[in-house]
Amino acid sequence: DLSAIVANLEALTTIVDNNDGTFTYTDEDGVTTTLDVANLETLTTIALNPDNTNIDYTDEDGVVTQLDLSAIVANL
């Protein structure tokens, strides 16, 4: 009967999605750690400006850089 040996070596851990950008990890000793993954995501956007000429690039800090592609288009 090896059940006592297996039980001694078995590690039971869990990870639960909290549906709010965090996960709760419970280790084999029952100690919980909350992992916040919300700030690991980098959000950037690129969109045509309402002037229909420029492209607006918004970086992860919310800073907008306007890209004027008219010189490139004129060259092509």
GUVEXBA-812368 format. One record per residue (C-alpha): x, y negated, z. Coordinates in nm, 2 decimals. Example, Ala and Ser with C-alpha at 12.3 -4.5 7.8 and 13.67 -1.06 7.14 Angstrom:
+--------+--------+--------+
!     xx !     yy !     zz !
+--------+--------+--------+
!   1.23 !   0.45 !   0.78 !
!   1.37 !   0.11 !   0.71 !
+--------+--------+--------+
***
This chain:
+--------+--------+--------+
!     xx !     yy !     zz !
+--------+--------+--------+
!   0.00 !   0.00 !   0.00 !
!   0.18 !  -0.31 !  -0.13 !
!  -0.10 !  -0.56 !  -0.04 !
!   0.08 !  -0.70 !   0.26 !
!   0.40 !  -0.76 !   0.06 !
!   0.20 !  -0.92 !  -0.23 !
!   0.00 !  -1.14 !   0.02 !
!   0.32 !  -1.25 !   0.18 !
!   0.47 !  -1.36 !  -0.16 !
!   0.15 !  -1.51 !  -0.31 !
!   0.12 !  -1.89 !  -0.34 !
!  -0.22 !  -2.03 !  -0.38 !
!  -0.23 !  -2.39 !  -0.52 !
!  -0.51 !  -2.59 !  -0.68 !
!  -0.54 !  -2.90 !  -0.89 !
!  -0.88 !  -3.08 !  -0.92 !
!  -0.98 !  -3.35 !  -1.16 !
!  -1.15 !  -3.63 !  -0.96 !
!  -1.30 !  -3.78 !  -1.27 !
!  -1.15 !  -4.12 !  -1.19 !
!  -0.80 !  -4.10 !  -1.34 !
!  -0.67 !  -3.91 !  -1.04 !
!  -0.61 !  -3.54 !  -0.96 !
!  -0.59 !  -3.38 !  -0.62 !
!  -0.31 !  -3.12 !  -0.59 !
!  -0.33 !  -2.88 !  -0.29 !
!  -0.01 !  -2.68 !  -0.22 !
!   0.02 !  -2.34 !  -0.07 !
!   0.03 !  -2.49 !   0.28 !
!  -0.30 !  -2.68 !   0.23 !
!  -0.12 !  -3.02 !   0.20 !
!  -0.30 !  -3.24 !  -0.05 !
!  -0.14 !  -3.50 !  -0.29 !
!  -0.34 !  -3.73 !  -0.50 !
!  -0.18 !  -3.79 !  -0.85 !
!  -0.28 !  -4.11 !  -1.02 !
!  -0.24 !  -4.07 !  -1.39 !
!  -0.44 !  -4.38 !  -1.49 !
!  -0.13 !  -4.60 !  -1.51 !
!   0.06 !  -4.35 !  -1.72 !
!  -0.14 !  -4.44 !  -2.03 !
!  -0.02 !  -4.71 !  -2.26 !
!  -0.30 !  -4.89 !  -2.43 !
!  -0.23 !  -5.09 !  -2.75 !
!  -0.45 !  -5.21 !  -3.03 !
!  -0.41 !  -5.33 !  -3.38 !
!  -0.70 !  -5.51 !  -3.55 !
!  -0.77 !  -5.74 !  -3.84 !
!  -0.80 !  -6.10 !  -3.71 !
!  -1.14 !  -6.27 !  -3.77 !
!  -0.96 !  -6.49 !  -4.03 !
!  -0.93 !  -6.18 !  -4.25 !
!  -0.57 !  -6.27 !  -4.32 !
!  -0.37 !  -6.18 !  -4.01 !
!  -0.34 !  -5.86 !  -3.80 !
!  -0.34 !  -5.89 !  -3.42 !
!  -0.13 !  -5.65 !  -3.22 !
!  -0.22 !  -5.63 !  -2.85 !
!   0.05 !  -5.46 !  -2.64 !
!   0.00 !  -5.27 !  -2.31 !
!   0.03 !  -5.60 !  -2.11 !
!  -0.25 !  -5.76 !  -2.31 !
!  -0.01 !  -5.99 !  -2.50 !
!  -0.14 !  -6.06 !  -2.86 !
!   0.12 !  -6.09 !  -3.14 !
!  -0.03 !  -6.21 !  -3.47 !
!   0.12 !  -6.05 !  -3.77 !
!   0.10 !  -6.26 !  -4.09 !
!   0.13 !  -6.01 !  -4.38 !
!   0.06 !  -6.27 !  -4.66 !
!   0.42 !  -6.29 !  -4.76 !
!   0.45 !  -5.92 !  -4.80 !
!   0.12 !  -5.90 !  -4.99 !
!   0.23 !  -6.18 !  -5.22 !
!   0.56 !  -6.01 !  -5.29 !
!   0.38 !  -5.69 !  -5.39 !
+--------+--------+--------+
***
